[in-house]
Amino acid sequence: MGSGIGDGTVGEINDVDISVSIPPDLLLITSDDPLASIVSDTYQNLLEDMSNIDYFQNRAILAPKNSIADRINEYVLDLLPGERKNIFEL
């Protein structure tokens, strides 16, 4: 039995606000800096494991807007040691 979210059966066609129960094991306790909490929970041991490709392939932070994804990417890049290099630019 699905949750209704993935199969598109939650709410009505014209619903704007829908309440969804999220299991406690999926909830994240945040600090004063929610972005730091999300990144540290998703990328535990980032500096120790950053050379392991499987480490990144098995994790993701989803964002509702590209602007938020850009903020997350900038935050994570700032955590990494060394100088940034642009491989290509669009």
N, C-alpha and C positions, 0 to 999 in steps of 0.2 A: 504494500500500500504506500503510495507516494505522499509527499508532504503537500502537494498541490502547487508548490512554488515552481519546481522544475518542469512540471507538466502544464503549467499555465491555467490551473483551475482554481486559484485563490481569488476570491472576491468576484465582483461583477465587472462588466465591460467598462463602465464609466467610473469605477472606484478611483479615488485619488489617494486616500489614506487607508491602508490595510494593516491590521495588527497581526503579527506573526510571532509565535512562541519560538524562542531559540534555546536549545538545550544548554544547561549550565556549563558543560564541558567545552562549549564553543565560545563562551563569553570571555572577554578579556578585561581584567581589572586594570584601569588606566591610572596614570599619575597626573601631575599637572601638565604634562606634555604627552597628549594622546599619540602623536606621531612616533615619539620615542618608544612608547609602550608597544605599539603595533610592530615596529621594526625589530625591537629587541626580542619580542616573543616569537616572531616569524623567523628571524635570523639569529637564533641563539648561537653563540660561539662564532660569530661572523668572521672575525679576524683569524681565528685558528683554522677555520674550515674553508676559507675563500678560494683556496687553490684546488679544491675538490669539486669537479664539475657536477657530480651527483647532488651535492649540497644545494646548488641553485636550481637544478632541474626538479627537485622534489618540494619546492616552496614557491609561493606566490602571494602577493598582496593585491587584491582586486580593488579598484577605485571606480567610483561612478563617473568621474570626469577626467579628461586628459590633464587638466591643470593640477588636479590632485595627484595623479600619477607622476607628473613632473616634479612636484614637491617631494614626494616619497623618494624618487630617484636621486634628486639632489641631496636629500638627507643621507641616504645610504652612501653615495659617493663621497660625501664629506667625512664619513666614518673611516673610509679606506685610506691606508697610508700611501704616500707617494704623490707624484705630480700627475695631473690629468693630462691625457693626450687625446685629441680628436682624431679618430681614424678617418671619418668622412663627415661631411656636413650636407644637409639637405638644402 
